Amino acid sequence: MNIKEFQETNKKRSLESFPGCKKWTLGDWGNALAGETGELCNFIKKIRRIEVEASTLNSNMSMGELIKAVGEEMGDIMSYLANIASELNLDLEKETVKKFNKVSEILDSEYRLETTHDKMFNACTWKHEDV
């Protein structure tokens, strides 16, 4: 799976499984994203409480359960990000790669990414001297 494939499949599933979301505005998608982000942060807060032994504030969840819950919330966040990108006709993978590379340039970092399309194109191209 790549991000573009995820975005396209997520859009189809959302439209088929949740017909009411066809009427959603960007504000609705943004609120849903914010809600999931808040849930993620709540689990991270509980992990931190365990780390600093704030026992009176501990969750009834184990560290393993909390980490699993963080992963699930990350999946929800990705789904909403993909829906927002689709709503705006943006390619989430392309936008992510572009921003990552821009920050790498600012930081003078050697790390750069390519989109899945660019990787496949570069793997299939050949130079005249290769023949």
C-alpha positions, 0 to 999 in steps of 0.5 A: 500500500502507498499513501495515494492508494490509501487515499483513493480507497479510503474515499470510496469506502467513506462515500459507500459506508457513510453516505451522510458524509457526502454533505460534509464541509471542510469544517466537518472534516476538520472537526472530525480530525481534531476529535481524533487528534484529541483522542490520540493526545489523551492516550499519550497523556495517559502514557506519560502519567505511567512514565512519571508514576503519577499513580493517582492519575493512572488509566485503567489501561496497561502501557501495551493497551495504551500504545495499541490505542495510540496506533488505532487513533493514528489510523483514524487521523490518517483516514480523516487527513486523506478525506480532507485531501480528497475533498480539496483534490490534493494528492496526500502523498505528493503533498507529504513528500513535497513538505518533507523535502522542503523542510529537509532543504531548510535543515540542510538535511540529506534526507529526501523522499520520492513519491511512489510514482517517482520511484516507479518512473525512475526505476523504469527509465534508462539512459542512452548509454545503458543500451 
